[in-house]
Amino acid sequence: MLEDVSVEQIKIFIAAAELGNFSAAGRRLKRAQSVVSQAVAGLEGRLRVKLFEREGRYPRLTEAGKILLADARAVVAGVDAMKARARGMAGGLEAELAVAIDVMFPMPVLTRAAASFMQAFPVTPLRLFVEALGGVAQTVLDGRAALGVMGSLVVEMPALARERLLGVRMVSVAAPSHPLGQLTGDVPAAALHEHVQLVLTDRSELSAGREFQVLSPRNWRLADLGAKHAFLLAGLGWGGMPYALVAADLAAGRLKALALQDVPREGAVMPMYATYRPEAPPGPAGRWFVERLKVLAREGEENKEDLLF
């Protein structure tokens, strides 16, 4: 019967489905493979539905399993949300709120949220880590930060819960003196390949072997967004930047927006999410901070601020 299904069984099912391997699921959950196999079989019996095909070397989700996986994730997310609310009501404030922030996140939103936080929680210190790409996720996974605010890489991080905050408008730019800055009309891919692309690099290993919007085989890697900005202004290459960070440069003619082929004229949008470990959801101060970021994001969208989608 459905009332006999446990949250533990559902979490094991999700881990097995995401990793495609009962042994790997056991390692993630610190359970023996036999426990994982028994839990999945028990869940199939309770649901009266076959979730995995087991004929090959590794189990494969059935069509029913693929459909029920989304429901399983929703159940676990609901339980985690309930735990977070209960913790906020029953527990005291955190001794400190440590937050890891994606370097691409709009600073005006962050500073407004921090100012409000100072008024709401005057005795709770706020500690911020500013990281790029997987650096935010790594800081949260390591337990150095209770809360992360990061871009689309989090979609591929099943170990982290996520809540969407806003979309950041991105734009490709070059200095007017740069050869690409002197072109008119759409910039073809062949032209991009001829010039150095300035790329933000990841200090963590979570995105090792993967590229994000790297369109030129000639590229320089920088771990600091401020350095990338300075290199762009100096005409040392072209690259993508948050629109809000270069809006003044574009207006003053220090940088020029590049119209890339097959990219919307208004620029691409990078979604930003609040993230945390499901087993350690935000406490009262962290939950307040997340909700404040959501409010500020909605206000920015309603006021049609250029930094938001």
ABEGO torsion letter per residue (X at the ends): XAAABBAAAAAAAAAAAAAGBAAAAAAAAGBBAAAAAAAAAAAAAAAGBBABBAABABBBBBAAAAAAAAAAAAAAAAAAAAAAAAAAAABBBBABBBBBBBAABBAAAAAAAAAAAAAABAABBBBBBBBBEAAAAAAAAAGABABBBBBAAAAABAABBBBBABBBBBBBBBBAABAAAABBEBBBAAAAAABBBBBBBBABAAABGBBBGBABABBBBBABAAAAAAAAAAGAEBEBBBAAAAAAAAAAGABBBBBBBGBBAAEBBBBBBBBBBAABBBBAAAAAAAAAAAAAAAAAAAAGBAABX
